[in-house]
Amino acid sequence: MDGKTEGTKKAEINMRLSEFEMPPMQDALIVGKKAPIGPEAARRMVDILSPEQYEIIKVQHKYIEAIVVRKALLNMLSKDKLIPIIIEEGEGIANESMVIKAQVNITLNVSKSIEL
């Protein structure tokens, strides 16, 4: 052996481009109990940037204090069904000092049959 080390370097770039939205949060925020912004600060932020578009829902959880969710989602799915799903998926990566932004897409499938 001549002592030379051979190798390669690679970079993988993934991009997701989407329309800019105001406020820059997406569909939901998961607010931890010791997060830098609490639910009331989140309420002021979204009310300034996008009045009447978001609802703050306080939850009983060991480290999640509240969920800030876009009201349009709650028109499609009730709080009782949507919030537990957000918590279930978010608690795997969130901790009490984090604020997690979540993109939630709801697709309703409707099928009807009529008599001919």
ABEGO torsion letter per residue (X at the ends): XAGBBBBBBBBBBBBBBBBBBOBABBABBBBBAABABBAAAAAAAAAAABBGABBBBBBBBAABABBBBBAAAAAABBAAAAAAAAAAAAAAABBAABBBBBBBBBBBBBBBBBBX
